Amino acid sequence: MRDIIITLMVLATLPYILRNPWYGVLAWSWLSYMNPHRLAWGFAYDMPFAQIVAIVLLISMLISSEKKTLPSNPLVKVWALLLVWLSYCTFESLYPDLAFLQLEKVLKIQLVTLVTILLMNSFLRINQLIWVIIFSIGFYSVKGGIFTFMTGGGYHVFGPDGSDIQENNALAVAILMILPLMVYVQKFPPMPWVRKIMPFCIFFSLAAVIGSQSRGAVLAILAVGGFYWWKSRTKALTGMIFVLLTTFMLLFMPASWHERVSSITEYQQDSSAMGRIKAWEYSIAVANARLTGGGFMSWSLENYRKYGVYVQKAFVAHSIYFSVLNDGGWPGLILFLLILVYIWRQLSRVNRVTADDPERADYNLLARMLQISMVAFMAGGSFLSLSYFDLAWHFMTITIALDRLTGTAQAEEPISKGSSRRAVRTAAKSRREKLHGRT
């Protein structure tokens, strides 16, 4: 029955996607993050639903009369350069056959990223994408939090099978990335009842992160919590809440969780941690030896020893930074870091532009929450191979759209010195309604 329901749900979206390609972005995001077909046990389990939706989406893009423009944004240019460079590195990779398979996967994600950039032309669409992301990943975070309480935190929390967030560590980082978005939606809910349930969703999502028993997630929590406290306008209250949550966590979690977390300081005795360090050494060595790095999927015992790293078993980097360093050499890593820097700078610019505008308080909060989400990605990703995870690239598209909307608003509505405060608010309200698609 699940297979039939999920299949009918996906098929029902196709006519709407043909009429409006934006619905294809939303449907693809739902399938990519939630993987609802993995909740079935029959024929739907291995159905290529995301590929079907992507094909219909591209057809809809070709026949749609909607204006599509690629913004002249430095972030877009650096992103394009990274994709071109990684494609070139694939031709020069140590294992070209394997590398092309991984490049195909990466480019599929980036193709939908491009479509999202082209179609993300209103604040309403930004919010719709955020709602889909929260619902899709939040399904597993809330369920995982309830599971953590029911089992006393004695078991790991995992994501959907066959997805980028299947592993407990990856799921924990993904949840930390959407938690700030939950805070945003709680403040500016699409419907009144969302405001009431969102605090419970946030609470259980935090429980799921802790219940994942991920050591990387613990470090990411410290980074996210510290940055959130620093940015908070009520530092005393925020600090008190963090202390209470930490106390509750230490008292509630079982001995197995404490043992796993305490092993962070004992990395030299941990084969998994030492494997990561050796993989990082290999990434540096191959990037120093080859301008293009090793290329995708170059992790092998043979290559480790060829570049002077002697181990019994070859590991992947388990780090967004060292993965890109291996895949694209130093130029690839520099471009990747530039993308992170541009995302941060453009979100900061949105913060500044909207700081004193009460009519765009939602813009301002979203930009600040996205910065916290990026802290989660940059900190948690230090120990995970999530360099090409869809969610980070969707954050990039939202950043580009926010920057474009706020920049366009300023350019189109210059305010003279004689303008009254009331006139300013009226113009801002009119602009905001237009961006929301209400006029």
Secondary structure as UniProt FT lines:
FT   HELIX           2..19
FT   HELIX           21..34
FT   HELIX           36..39
FT   HELIX           43..46
FT   HELIX           49..63
FT   HELIX           74..91
FT   HELIX           96..119
FT   HELIX           123..151
FT   TURN            152..153
FT   TURN            161..162
FT   TURN            164..165
FT   HELIX           168..187
FT   HELIX           192..211
FT   TURN            212..213
FT   HELIX           215..231
FT   HELIX           235..252
FT   HELIX           255..262
FT   HELIX           263..269
FT   HELIX           271..289
FT   TURN            291..292
FT   TURN            296..297
FT   HELIX           301..306
FT   TURN            307..308
FT   HELIX           320..354
FT   TURN            355..356
FT   HELIX           358..360
FT   HELIX           361..380
FT   HELIX           381..383
FT   TURN            387..388
FT   HELIX           390..412
FT   TURN            417..418
FT   HELIX           421..435
FT   TURN            436..437
//
